[in-house]
């Protein structure tokens, strides 16, 4: 039985690290953390959205298979990232009104 408990602990540990990896990546893409390769903080809302969506997909695909602690961690990370994404989207729109229209194919008329 010790092997089963050890396997579950290792799996839980690895899951937490996977979520932390995606969280760190999304925070870098949201310009909240410095990219260790470039030593700069850069905002890339498109890539941040993809990373957040991937975490949401992980939540969907693992539904019913997570421990309460794993579910709580994933839910908390998703809420944090989604709120940061909304804040950065609003800030970006406020700083450059009209630019988003061109990116979305709107002609502004």
Buried (B, 14 or more C-beta within 10 A) or exposed (E): EEEEEEEEEEEBEEBBEEBEEBBBBBBBBBBBBEEEEEEEEEBBBEBBBEBBEEBBEBBEEEEEEBEEEBBEBBEEBBEEBBEBBEEBBEEBEEEEEEEEEEEEEEEEE
